[in-house]
Amino acid sequence: MKNEATGVKRIFSAYTFSMQGLKACYQSEAAFRQEVWLSFILIPLALYLRDDAIERVLLILPVFLILIIEILNSAIESVVDRIGDEYHPLSGIAKDMGSAAVWLALILFIVIWSIILI
């Protein structure tokens, strides 16, 4: 059994692992890089376009949701690729489901931004 950190040390360790994950995703996934840079435009734009706090939150939320789901999709792809190079139908299904989750998040983004801004 490994020695697990507790308290503040555990929080620092979790933060360190999270930053490593963000860095790995940014370095290895072009789609994530594009979405990160797009978020640097969209989040300030959301703050500028609306005065109402609820509307601002509703505009910003799907931007973060896309980033979160893209990270999870990348994690799924990494695990599937780790298993092996040979084709397996379940591997293809897992990757397709991850991609579908990103696609649905993008649709949600479009719907929310359209409703609030139109």
C-alpha positions in Angstrom: 0.0 0.0 0.0 1.4 3.3 -1.0 1.8 6.2 1.4 -1.0 8.7 0.6 -0.6 12.4 1.3 -3.1 14.1 3.6 -4.2 17.6 4.3 -2.5 20.5 2.6 0.1 18.1 1.1 -2.7 16.2 -0.6 -4.2 19.4 -2.0 -0.8 20.4 -3.3 -0.2 17.0 -4.9 -3.7 17.1 -6.5 -2.9 20.6 -7.9 0.4 19.4 -9.3 -1.1 16.4 -11.0 -3.9 18.6 -12.4 -1.4 21.0 -13.9 0.5 18.1 -15.4 -2.7 16.9 -17.0 -3.5 20.3 -18.4 0.0 20.7 -19.8 0.0 17.2 -21.4 -3.4 17.8 -23.0 -2.3 21.2 -24.3 0.9 19.8 -25.7 -0.6 16.7 -27.3 -4.1 17.8 -28.5 -4.5 20.5 -31.2 -8.2 20.7 -30.6 -7.7 21.5 -26.9 -5.1 24.2 -27.8 -7.6 25.8 -30.2 -10.4 25.7 -27.6 -8.1 27.2 -24.9 -7.2 30.1 -27.2 -10.8 30.6 -28.2 -11.8 30.7 -24.5 -9.4 33.6 -24.1 -11.6 35.5 -26.6 -15.0 34.2 -25.6 -14.8 34.6 -21.8 -13.9 38.3 -21.9 -16.5 38.7 -24.7 -19.2 37.2 -22.5 -18.3 39.6 -19.7 -18.4 42.5 -22.1 -21.6 41.6 -23.9 -23.8 41.1 -20.9 -24.3 43.1 -17.7 -26.5 40.5 -16.0 -24.4 38.1 -13.8 -26.6 35.1 -14.6 -26.3 35.7 -18.3 -22.5 36.1 -18.0 -22.3 32.8 -16.1 -24.5 31.0 -18.7 -22.2 32.3 -21.5 -19.0 31.3 -19.7 -20.2 27.9 -18.5 -20.3 26.1 -21.8 -16.8 27.4 -22.7 -15.4 25.6 -19.6 -17.6 22.6 -20.3 -16.1 22.2 -23.7 -12.6 22.3 -22.2 -13.5 19.8 -19.5 -15.0 17.3 -22.0 -12.1 17.7 -24.4 -9.7 16.7 -21.6 -11.9 13.7 -20.8 -12.0 12.7 -24.5 -8.3 13.0 -24.7 -7.9 10.8 -21.6 -10.2 8.2 -23.2 -8.2 8.2 -26.4 -4.9 7.9 -24.4 -6.1 4.9 -22.5 -7.5 3.2 -25.6 -4.2 3.9 -27.5 -2.2 2.5 -24.5 -4.0 -0.8 -24.7 -2.7 -1.5 -28.2 -2.5 -0.6 -31.9 -4.7 -3.4 -33.2 -8.3 -2.4 -34.1 -11.0 -3.5 -31.7 -14.7 -2.4 -32.2 -15.0 -1.4 -28.5 -11.9 0.9 -28.8 -13.5 2.6 -31.8 -16.8 2.9 -29.9 -15.1 4.4 -26.9 -13.3 7.0 -29.0 -16.4 7.8 -30.9 -18.4 8.4 -27.7 -15.7 10.7 -26.4 -15.9 12.7 -29.7 -19.7 12.7 -29.5 -19.5 14.2 -26.0 -17.3 17.1 -27.3 -19.7 17.6 -30.2 -22.7 17.8 -27.9 -20.8 20.3 -25.7 -20.2 22.4 -28.8 -23.9 22.2 -29.7 -24.8 23.3 -26.2 -22.4 26.2 -26.5 -24.0 27.3 -29.8 -27.6 27.0 -28.4 -26.8 28.9 -25.2 -24.9 31.7 -26.9 -27.6 32.0 -29.6 -30.5 32.1 -27.1 -28.8 34.7 -24.9 -27.4 36.9 -27.6 -30.4 36.8 -30.0 
